[in-house]
C-alpha cells in the first residue's frame, strides 16, 4: 500500500496477489508541484513476463514525470508518449523466447484545471463526482463490445466467458492505439483506477458508496480483499488506486478557520470578563504583542 496526503491530493493504492503464483499488477502515483500522475497496469505473458511488463510501464511513467518535474506542457501528447515508450520497451522484453510480455495501462494526469487520461486494455479509470460515477473508460475487450450491443449488462461483464479477451495491450506487437480524453475537475472530484480483478467483482454501487463515505487506505484495502474473496480460488491479481482532488486542502482551510474562530471567541470572552471585573484593557498593547507573535 502507498498513501499520500498533500494540500492538493489525497491518494492511496492497494494491491493483492490473490491465489495467483505471481503478482503481475503494478500501480503507483507521483505528486510534484501541484500535479499528480497515477497509473494501474495489469501484466500478462508467461512466467515473469507479465510482471516485468507492468513494472516497465510504471517505471517509464516515473521517468517521464521526474524528467519534467511533474509539469506536462502538453498532457495528451506526453501521456501518449509514455504509452508508446512503454510499448517499445515491453516489445524488447518479448525478444526472449521465454517471454510473451504484455500489459494494460490506465493512467491519469491531474493539474490545476483538468484530469487527462489514457488507457490501453481493460484496466479502468472512473470519475466520481458527489458520490456518483459520472464516467468510466471504455475497455478494449470483446466483452465491452457485447455490453455496447446490449447483450450483457455492466454487472454481468465480469462473469462473461470472454472476459479477458483483449483487443489492445502494450507489447502486443501491433500498431499501438491509445484511447485518451480529458475531464474537467471540481474540488472534491475523485478518480478510481483499477485492474479487471477489481472491477469484475466490485459493483458500481459499491464504488459509489466507498466515495460517499470518507475514502481511506483501510477501506480501500478492505474492498480489494473483498474482490479477492469473490474471485475465488481461480481468481486474479487485484489492484485499485484512488485520488481525491482538493480534499485535504479543504480540511486544512476548515481547520484554520476553526482555530481562528476559537481564538477570537476566547479573546472576546476574556475581554468581557476583564471588563466585568473592572480591569482596564490596553488594546494597543495586545495588538502589538499579537503582531510581534505573527512576525516571529
C-alpha positions in Angstrom: 0.0 0.0 0.0 1.1 3.6 -0.7 -0.7 6.7 0.7 -0.2 10.4 0.4 -2.0 13.4 1.8 -1.0 16.8 0.5 -2.5 20.2 0.2 -3.9 19.2 -3.2 -4.5 15.4 -3.3 -5.5 12.5 -1.2 -4.4 9.3 -2.8 -3.9 5.6 -1.9 -3.2 2.3 -3.7 -3.9 -1.3 -2.6 -2.9 -4.5 -4.4 -3.2 -8.2 -3.7 -1.7 -11.2 -5.4 -4.7 -13.3 -4.6 -4.4 -17.0 -5.4 -2.0 -16.4 -8.4 1.6 -17.6 -8.1 2.8 -14.1 -9.1 1.8 -10.5 -8.8 1.6 -9.2 -12.3 -0.2 -5.9 -11.4 1.8 -2.8 -10.9 0.4 0.6 -9.7 1.9 3.9 -8.4 1.3 7.6 -8.2 3.7 10.5 -8.2 3.0 14.0 -7.0 5.0 17.2 -7.5 4.4 20.9 -8.0 0.7 20.7 -7.7 0.3 17.9 -10.3 -0.3 14.2 -9.9 0.3 11.2 -12.2 -1.3 7.9 -11.3 -1.5 4.6 -13.2 -2.5 0.9 -12.8 -1.0 -1.7 -15.1 -2.1 -5.4 -15.4 0.6 -7.6 -16.9 0.3 -10.9 -18.8 2.5 -13.2 -20.7 4.0 -16.3 -19.0 6.3 -16.6 -16.1 7.7 -13.2 -15.1 6.6 -11.8 -18.4 3.5 -10.0 -17.2 5.2 -8.8 -14.0 8.1 -7.3 -15.9 5.8 -5.7 -18.5 3.6 -3.9 -15.9 6.7 -2.8 -14.0 8.3 -1.4 -17.2 5.1 0.7 -17.8 5.2 2.1 -14.3 8.9 2.9 -14.4 8.5 4.6 -17.8 5.9 6.8 -16.4 8.0 7.6 -13.3 10.9 8.6 -15.5 8.9 11.0 -17.6 7.3 12.5 -14.6 10.6 13.1 -12.9 12.3 14.5 -16.0 9.5 17.1 -16.4 9.3 17.9 -12.7 5.7 17.0 -12.8 4.8 19.6 -15.4 3.3 18.3 -18.7 3.1 21.3 -21.1 1.0 19.1 -23.5 -0.6 16.4 -21.2 -2.3 14.4 -24.0 0.9 14.2 -26.1 3.1 13.3 -23.1 0.7 10.6 -21.8 0.6 9.0 -25.2 4.4 9.2 -25.4 4.6 7.3 -22.1 2.4 4.6 -23.6 4.5 4.4 -26.8 7.8 4.2 -25.0 6.4 1.6 -22.6 5.1 -0.4 -25.5 8.5 -0.4 -27.2 10.3 -1.4 -24.1 7.9 -4.3 -23.4 8.4 -5.5 -27.0 12.1 -5.7 -26.4 11.4 -7.9 -23.4 9.4 -10.2 -25.8 12.5 -10.9 -27.9 13.3 -13.6 -25.4 11.6 -16.9 -26.3 10.7 -17.4 -22.7 8.5 -14.3 -22.5 5.4 -13.0 -24.2 5.0 -9.9 -22.1 2.0 -7.6 -22.4 0.3 -5.1 -20.1 -2.7 -3.0 -19.9 -2.4 0.6 -18.7 -4.9 3.1 -17.1 -3.2 6.4 -16.4 -4.3 9.9 -15.3 -2.5 13.2 -15.0 -4.1 15.9 -12.9 -3.1 19.5 -13.0 -4.8 22.7 -11.7 -7.7 22.6 -14.2 -8.2 19.2 -15.7 -7.6 15.5 -15.4 -6.2 13.9 -18.6 -6.4 10.1 -19.0 -5.1 7.4 -21.4 -5.7 3.7 -21.4 -5.0 0.5 -23.3 -6.7 -2.7 -22.4 -9.3 -3.4 -19.7 -7.8 -1.6 -16.7 -10.2 1.3 -16.0 -10.4 4.9 -14.9 -13.6 6.0 -13.2 -14.5 9.6 -12.5 -16.7 10.1 -9.4 -18.4 13.4 -8.5 -20.6 13.9 -5.5 -20.5 10.2 -4.8 -21.7 9.1 -8.2 -19.9 7.5 -11.1 -20.1 10.1 -13.9 -17.8 8.4 -16.4 -15.5 5.4 -17.0 -13.1 4.4 -19.7 -14.2 2.1 -22.4 -12.5 -1.3 -22.2 -10.6 -2.6 -25.2 -12.2 -6.1 -25.0 -14.7 -8.4 -26.6 -17.0 -8.1 -23.6 -17.1 -4.3 -23.9 -18.4 -4.8 -27.4 -21.1 -7.2 -26.1 -22.0 -4.6 -23.5 -22.4 -1.9 -26.1 -24.5 -4.2 -28.2 -26.8 -4.8 -25.2 -26.0 -8.5 -24.9 -24.6 -8.2 -21.3 -25.2 -5.6 -18.5 -22.4 -3.7 -16.7 -22.6 -6.0 -13.8 -22.5 -9.2 -16.0 -19.3 -8.2 -17.8 -17.0 -9.6 -15.1 -18.6 -13.1 -15.3 -18.8 -13.5 -19.1 -16.6 -16.3 -20.6 -15.0 -13.9 -23.0 -13.9 -11.5 -20.2 -10.1 -11.1 -20.5 -10.1 -11.3 -24.4 -8.3 -8.1 -25.0 -8.3 -6.2 -28.3 -5.3 -4.0 -27.3 -2.4 -4.2 -25.0 1.1 -2.7 -24.5 3.6 -5.0 -26.1 1.1 -6.8 -28.4 3.3 -6.3 -31.5 0.7 -4.4 -33.4 0.5 -0.6 -34.1 -0.4 0.8 -30.7 -3.8 2.6 -30.4 -4.2 4.6 -27.3 -7.6 5.9 -26.1 -7.5 9.3 -24.4 -9.7 12.0 -23.0 -9.9 14.8 -20.5 -12.2 15.5 -17.5 -12.8 19.0 -16.1 -12.4 18.8 -12.4 -14.0 20.4 -9.4 -12.8 20.5 -5.8 -13.9 17.1 -4.3 -13.8 15.1 -7.5 -12.4 11.6 -7.2 -10.9 9.1 -9.5 -10.6 5.3 -9.2 -8.1 3.4 -11.3 -8.2 -0.4 -11.1 -7.4 -3.7 -12.8 -10.0 -6.1 -14.0 -9.5 -8.3 -10.9 -11.2 -5.4 -9.0 -14.0 -4.2 -11.2 -15.1 -7.7 -12.2 -16.2 -8.3 -8.6 -16.9 -4.8 -7.1 -20.1 -3.4 -8.3 -20.7 0.2 -9.4 -23.0 1.0 -6.4 -20.3 -0.3 -4.1 -17.7 2.0 -5.6 -20.1 4.9 -5.2 -20.8 4.0 -1.6 -17.0 4.0 -1.0 -16.7 7.5 -2.2 -19.8 8.8 -0.4 -18.1 7.9 2.8 -14.6 9.2 3.6 -12.3 7.1 1.4 -9.4 5.8 3.4 -6.5 3.4 2.8 -8.0 0.9 5.2 -11.4 0.9 3.4 -9.6 0.6 0.0 -7.6 -2.4 1.3 -10.9 -4.0 2.6 -12.5 -3.6 -0.9 -9.5 -5.1 -2.6 -9.6 -8.1 -0.2 -13.3 -8.5 -0.8 -12.7 -8.6 -4.5 -10.1 -11.3 -4.0 -12.5 -13.3 -1.9 -15.2 -13.0 -4.5 -12.8 -14.0 -7.3 -12.4 -17.4 -5.6 -9.5 -20.0 -5.8 -9.0 -19.3 -9.6 -9.1 -15.5 -9.2 -6.8 -12.8 -10.5 -4.4 -10.3 -9.1 -6.4 -7.3 -7.8 -5.4 -3.7 -7.7 -7.1 -0.3 -7.0 -6.0 3.2 -6.7 -8.0 6.3 -5.7 -7.3 10.0 -5.9 -9.4 12.8 -4.4 -8.8 16.3 -5.6 -8.7 19.1 -3.1 -10.0 17.1 -0.2 -7.1 17.8 2.1 -6.9 21.5 1.2 -10.5 21.9 2.4 -9.7 20.2 5.6 -6.7 22.5 6.2 -8.8 25.5 5.4 -11.6 24.4 7.8 -9.1 23.7 10.5 -7.5 27.1 10.2 -10.9 28.8 10.3 -11.9 26.8 13.3 -8.8 27.7 15.2 -9.2 31.3 14.3 -12.8 31.4 15.4 -11.9 29.6 18.7 -9.1 32.1 19.4 -11.3 35.1 18.7 -14.1 33.7 20.8 -11.7 33.1 23.7 -10.2 36.6 23.3 -13.7 38.2 23.3 -14.8 36.2 26.4 -11.6 37.3 28.2 -12.2 40.9 27.4 -15.8 40.7 28.7 -14.6 39.1 31.9 -11.8 41.6 32.4 -14.2 44.5 31.8 -16.8 43.0 34.3 -14.0 42.7 36.9 -13.1 46.3 36.4 -9.7 45.8 34.7 -8.6 48.4 32.1 -7.6 46.7 28.8 -4.9 48.2 26.7 -5.9 47.0 23.3 -3.0 48.7 21.6 -0.6 46.7 23.7 -2.4 43.5 23.0 -2.4 44.1 19.2 1.3 45.0 19.4 2.0 41.6 21.2 0.0 39.7 18.6 1.7 41.4 15.7 5.1 40.5 17.3 4.0 36.9 17.5 2.9 36.7 13.9 6.2 38.3 12.8 8.1 35.5 14.6 
